[in-house]
Amino acid sequence: MLSLAAILVVTMLLAHLFVRQTGEQLVIEKHQEVLMLQFPELSDSDYDWIAAGIYHNEARGQSRYLTFWGEGEDFPSFGIGHFIWFPTGVDAPFDEMFPRMFAFVSRHGHDRTPAPDWLSELTPFEAPWSSRESFNAALSSPKMTQMRKWLEDTAQLQARFIVSTFEKRWKNVSLSGDQKNRVTRLLQELAASAEGLFAIIDYYNFKGLGVNPHERYQGEGWGLIQVLESVWQQRQDSGRCGDLLDLFTKAAGDRLRMRVALAPPERNEERWLEGWLARLESYVANSAGPTGHINPC
C-alpha cells in the first residue's frame, strides 16, 4: 500500500505530465491558428495587367527605362520592377533581385523568349559596368538594346516572379502569431479586389516587406508590414473600418513622408517624395482590373 508521500509524488508527476501535454497541445493549436494568405487564382491577362501597372510605375512604361542607373545610386536597375543588380565589389543594404528574376524568367520562358547569349553566359553573374558613367555610355550598345528587348518581351513573367516571390516571403516571414494574423487579415481584405491586389504587389516591389533591419531611419521602417500596422492602428483608434484601399494609400504616404523627414540630410530624399506619392495615388485611381472596388469591412 502506497504511503501518503508516495501518493503525493505520483499525483504531482501526473499533474506535471498533464500540464506539459496540455501546454504542448495549446502551442500546436496556436500555431495552427496562424492565418494563411490566399491570393485569387490569376490568369495570363491578370498578370499582363499587373505587369503593365508596375512597368508604368517603375519605368514610366518606356523601354528606355528598363535599363536604368539612377543618380546617386551604387548600382543599376533592370526590368519592369527595376530589379537591382550589383556590380563587382558593391555591397548595399538592399535585396539584389535581378539575378533571382533572371533565373526565374530563364527557367520559365527560355523556349519562348531566351535571354541574350551574352547575358546567359556572363561569369560571374555580376553587373558588368563599374560605374554609372560607363553604364550610360553603353545604353545604346547592341548588348543593352538586346537586353531591353528581352526585358520588354518577358514583362508577364517578371510580374509572375514578383507575385511568386511575395507569396513565398510572406509565408515565411517571422512575425508573432497575433501580428501576422492581423496584417494577414488586412492583406486578405485588400486582395479581394484587383486594385487592392495590385497595391499589395506594387508596394512590396516598390518598398519591400519591411523586414530588413538595415532599411530603417532612426528605428522607423516604411515597408509593407509597417504600412499595414499603421492601417490596423488607424482602425483601432477610429473604431471604424472605412475603405481599406484608401486607408492603405494614406498610411503608405505617411510612412514615406516619415522616411524623408528622418533620412540623413545628405541623401536629399525630398526630391523623390512627389513621385512616390503620385505612385500611391494611382492605387485608388487604378480601377481597370477584372473585379470591383473593395467593400469596407
C-alpha positions as CSV (number, residue, x, y, z in Angstrom):
1,M,0.0,0.0,0.0
2,L,1.4,3.4,-1.0
3,S,2.3,5.9,1.6
4,L,0.7,9.3,1.6
5,A,4.1,10.8,0.5
6,A,4.2,8.4,-2.4
7,I,0.7,9.2,-3.4
8,L,1.5,12.9,-3.4
9,V,4.6,12.3,-5.6
10,V,2.6,10.3,-8.1
11,T,-0.1,13.0,-8.2
12,M,2.4,15.7,-8.8
13,L,4.1,13.8,-11.6
14,L,0.7,13.1,-13.3
15,A,-0.3,16.8,-12.9
16,H,3.1,17.9,-14.4
17,L,2.6,15.5,-17.3
18,F,-1.0,16.8,-17.9
19,V,0.2,20.4,-17.8
20,R,3.1,19.6,-20.2
21,Q,0.9,17.8,-22.6
22,T,-1.8,20.4,-22.4
23,G,0.8,23.2,-23.0
24,E,2.2,21.4,-26.0
25,Q,-1.3,21.0,-27.4
26,L,-2.0,24.7,-26.8
27,V,1.2,25.6,-28.7
28,I,0.2,23.3,-31.6
29,E,-3.3,24.8,-31.7
30,K,-2.0,28.3,-31.5
31,H,0.4,27.5,-34.4
32,Q,-2.5,26.1,-36.4
33,E,-4.5,29.3,-35.9
34,V,-2.0,31.5,-37.7
35,L,-3.8,32.6,-40.8
36,M,-2.5,31.7,-44.3
37,L,-2.8,34.3,-47.1
38,Q,-4.8,33.1,-50.1
39,F,-4.4,35.1,-53.3
40,P,-7.0,34.6,-56.0
41,E,-6.0,32.4,-59.0
42,L,-4.6,34.8,-61.6
43,S,-4.9,34.4,-65.3
44,D,-2.5,35.4,-68.0
45,S,-4.5,38.6,-68.6
46,D,-4.3,39.4,-64.8
47,Y,-0.5,39.1,-64.9
48,D,-0.4,41.2,-68.1
49,W,-2.4,43.9,-66.2
50,I,-0.2,43.7,-63.1
51,A,2.9,43.9,-65.4
52,A,1.6,47.0,-67.2
53,G,0.9,48.8,-63.9
54,I,4.3,48.0,-62.4
55,Y,6.0,48.9,-65.8
56,H,4.3,52.3,-65.7
57,N,5.1,53.0,-62.1
58,E,8.8,51.9,-62.2
59,A,9.8,52.7,-65.8
60,R,7.1,55.1,-67.0
61,G,6.0,52.4,-69.5
62,Q,9.0,53.3,-71.6
63,S,11.5,50.7,-72.8
64,R,14.5,53.1,-72.4
65,Y,14.0,52.9,-68.6
66,L,14.1,49.2,-68.5
67,T,17.9,49.6,-68.1
68,F,18.5,52.4,-65.6
69,W,21.1,53.7,-63.2
70,G,19.8,56.4,-61.0
71,E,21.8,59.4,-59.9
72,G,23.5,58.9,-56.6
73,E,23.0,55.1,-56.6
74,D,25.7,52.5,-56.5
75,F,24.0,50.0,-58.9
76,P,21.8,49.8,-61.9
77,S,18.2,48.5,-62.1
78,F,16.5,46.4,-64.8
79,G,13.1,45.3,-66.0
80,I,9.6,46.3,-65.2
81,G,10.3,46.1,-61.4
82,H,13.6,47.9,-61.6
83,F,15.3,44.8,-60.1
84,I,18.7,45.9,-58.7
85,W,21.9,44.2,-59.8
86,F,25.2,44.8,-58.0
87,P,28.5,45.4,-59.9
88,T,31.6,43.7,-58.6
89,G,32.5,45.0,-55.1
90,V,29.2,46.6,-54.3
91,D,27.6,45.5,-51.0
92,A,24.5,47.7,-50.5
93,P,21.8,47.1,-47.7
94,F,19.1,46.2,-50.3
95,D,17.8,43.0,-51.8
96,E,19.6,42.2,-55.0
97,M,16.7,40.8,-57.1
98,F,17.9,40.9,-60.7
99,P,19.8,37.6,-60.6
100,R,16.8,35.9,-59.0
101,M,14.4,37.4,-61.5
102,F,16.8,36.4,-64.4
103,A,16.9,32.8,-63.1
104,F,13.1,32.6,-62.8
105,V,12.4,34.1,-66.2
106,S,15.0,32.0,-67.9
107,R,13.6,28.8,-66.3
108,H,10.0,29.5,-67.2
109,G,10.4,31.3,-70.5
110,H,13.6,30.0,-72.2
111,D,11.8,28.3,-75.0
112,R,9.7,31.3,-76.0
113,T,11.9,34.2,-75.1
114,P,15.5,33.2,-74.5
115,A,17.8,35.7,-72.9
116,P,20.6,37.3,-74.9
117,D,23.6,34.9,-75.1
118,W,26.0,37.4,-73.6
119,L,23.8,37.7,-70.6
120,S,23.3,34.0,-70.1
121,E,27.0,33.3,-70.5
122,L,28.1,36.0,-68.1
123,T,30.5,34.7,-65.4
124,P,30.4,35.7,-62.6
125,F,26.9,36.9,-62.9
126,E,27.5,40.5,-61.8
127,A,26.6,43.7,-63.4
128,P,29.4,44.3,-66.0
129,W,29.6,48.1,-65.6
130,S,31.8,49.6,-62.9
131,S,30.2,53.0,-62.8
132,R,27.1,55.0,-63.8
133,E,29.2,56.7,-66.4
134,S,30.3,53.5,-68.1
135,F,26.7,52.2,-67.9
136,N,25.2,55.3,-69.5
137,A,27.9,55.2,-72.2
138,A,26.8,51.7,-73.1
139,L,23.0,52.4,-73.2
140,S,22.8,52.5,-77.0
141,S,25.1,49.5,-77.5
142,P,23.8,46.3,-79.2
143,K,24.1,44.3,-75.9
144,M,22.0,46.8,-74.0
145,T,19.4,47.0,-76.8
146,Q,19.1,43.2,-76.8
147,M,18.6,43.3,-73.1
148,R,15.8,45.9,-73.2
149,K,14.1,43.9,-75.9
150,W,14.2,40.7,-73.8
151,L,13.0,42.6,-70.7
152,E,10.1,44.0,-72.6
153,D,9.1,40.6,-74.1
154,T,9.2,39.0,-70.7
155,A,7.1,41.5,-68.8
156,Q,4.4,39.0,-67.8
157,L,7.0,36.5,-66.5
158,Q,8.6,39.3,-64.4
159,A,5.1,40.0,-62.9
160,R,4.8,36.3,-62.1
161,F,8.2,36.4,-60.4
162,I,7.2,39.4,-58.2
163,V,3.9,37.7,-57.2
164,S,5.6,34.4,-56.6
165,T,8.4,35.9,-54.5
166,F,5.9,37.9,-52.4
167,E,3.8,34.8,-51.6
168,K,6.9,32.8,-50.6
169,R,8.4,35.5,-48.5
170,W,5.1,36.3,-46.8
171,K,4.6,32.6,-45.9
172,N,8.0,32.5,-44.2
173,V,8.0,36.0,-42.7
174,S,8.9,35.9,-39.0
175,L,6.2,37.7,-37.0
176,S,4.4,36.9,-33.8
177,G,1.2,35.0,-34.3
178,D,-1.0,37.9,-33.3
179,Q,0.8,40.4,-35.5
180,K,0.9,38.1,-38.5
181,N,-2.8,37.4,-38.2
182,R,-3.9,41.0,-38.1
183,V,-1.8,42.0,-41.0
184,T,-2.7,38.9,-43.0
185,R,-6.4,39.8,-42.5
186,L,-5.8,43.2,-43.9
187,L,-3.9,41.7,-46.9
188,Q,-6.7,39.2,-47.5
189,E,-9.2,42.0,-47.5
190,L,-7.1,44.1,-49.9
191,A,-6.7,41.1,-52.2
192,A,-10.4,40.8,-52.6
193,S,-10.3,43.3,-55.5
194,A,-7.9,43.7,-58.4
195,E,-6.8,47.2,-57.4
196,G,-6.2,46.1,-53.8
197,L,-4.1,43.1,-55.0
198,F,-2.2,45.4,-57.3
199,A,-1.5,47.8,-54.4
200,I,0.0,44.9,-52.4
201,I,2.2,43.7,-55.1
202,D,3.3,47.1,-56.4
203,Y,4.1,48.4,-52.9
204,Y,6.0,45.2,-52.0
205,N,8.1,45.6,-55.2
206,F,8.5,49.3,-54.5
207,K,9.5,49.4,-50.8
208,G,9.8,45.8,-49.7
209,L,8.2,43.8,-46.9
210,G,9.8,45.9,-44.2
211,V,11.8,43.1,-42.5
212,N,15.3,44.2,-43.5
213,P,16.7,45.8,-40.3
214,H,19.1,47.9,-42.5
215,E,16.1,49.6,-44.1
216,R,15.3,51.9,-41.2
217,Y,15.9,55.5,-40.3
218,Q,16.1,56.2,-36.6
219,G,14.3,52.8,-36.0
220,E,11.4,53.5,-38.3
221,G,10.6,51.4,-41.4
222,W,8.5,52.1,-44.5
223,G,7.8,48.6,-45.8
224,L,4.5,46.8,-46.4
225,I,4.3,45.5,-42.9
226,Q,4.8,48.9,-41.3
227,V,2.1,50.3,-43.6
228,L,-0.3,47.6,-42.7
229,E,0.4,48.1,-39.0
230,S,-0.4,51.8,-39.4
231,V,-3.7,50.9,-41.1
232,W,-4.6,48.5,-38.3
233,Q,-3.8,51.2,-35.7
234,Q,-5.9,53.7,-37.5
235,R,-8.9,51.3,-37.4
236,Q,-8.3,50.7,-33.7
237,D,-8.2,54.4,-33.0
238,S,-11.2,55.4,-35.0
239,G,-13.4,52.4,-34.3
240,R,-14.4,52.4,-38.0
241,C,-13.4,50.3,-41.0
242,G,-13.6,52.8,-43.9
243,D,-12.3,52.0,-47.4
244,L,-9.2,49.8,-46.9
245,L,-7.5,50.8,-50.1
246,D,-7.9,54.5,-49.2
247,L,-6.5,53.8,-45.7
248,F,-3.6,51.8,-47.1
249,T,-2.7,54.6,-49.6
250,K,-2.8,57.3,-46.9
251,A,-0.8,55.2,-44.4
252,A,1.8,54.4,-47.1
253,G,2.1,58.2,-47.8
254,D,2.5,58.9,-44.1
255,R,5.3,56.3,-43.8
256,L,7.1,57.7,-46.8
257,R,6.8,61.2,-45.5
258,M,8.3,60.0,-42.2
259,R,11.1,58.3,-44.1
260,V,12.0,61.6,-45.8
261,A,11.8,63.5,-42.6
262,L,14.1,61.0,-40.8
263,A,16.6,60.5,-43.7
264,P,20.1,61.8,-43.4
265,P,20.1,65.3,-44.9
266,E,22.8,64.5,-47.4
267,R,20.5,61.9,-49.1
268,N,18.1,64.7,-50.1
269,E,15.2,62.2,-50.3
270,E,12.7,65.1,-50.6
271,R,13.5,65.1,-54.3
272,W,11.7,61.7,-54.7
273,L,8.7,62.3,-52.5
274,E,6.4,63.9,-55.0
275,G,6.8,60.9,-57.4
276,W,6.4,58.4,-54.6
277,L,3.1,60.0,-53.5
278,A,1.8,60.1,-57.1
279,R,2.5,56.4,-57.4
280,L,0.4,55.7,-54.3
281,E,-2.5,57.8,-55.6
282,S,-2.5,55.6,-58.7
283,Y,-3.7,52.7,-56.5
284,V,-7.0,54.5,-55.8
285,A,-7.4,55.5,-59.4
286,N,-6.4,52.1,-60.8
287,S,-9.8,50.5,-61.4
288,A,-9.2,48.8,-64.7
289,G,-8.9,45.4,-63.3
290,P,-11.3,42.4,-63.6
291,T,-13.0,42.9,-60.3
292,G,-14.8,45.7,-58.5
293,H,-13.8,48.0,-55.6
294,I,-13.1,46.9,-52.1
295,N,-16.0,47.0,-49.8
296,P,-15.5,48.4,-46.3
297,C,-15.2,45.6,-43.7
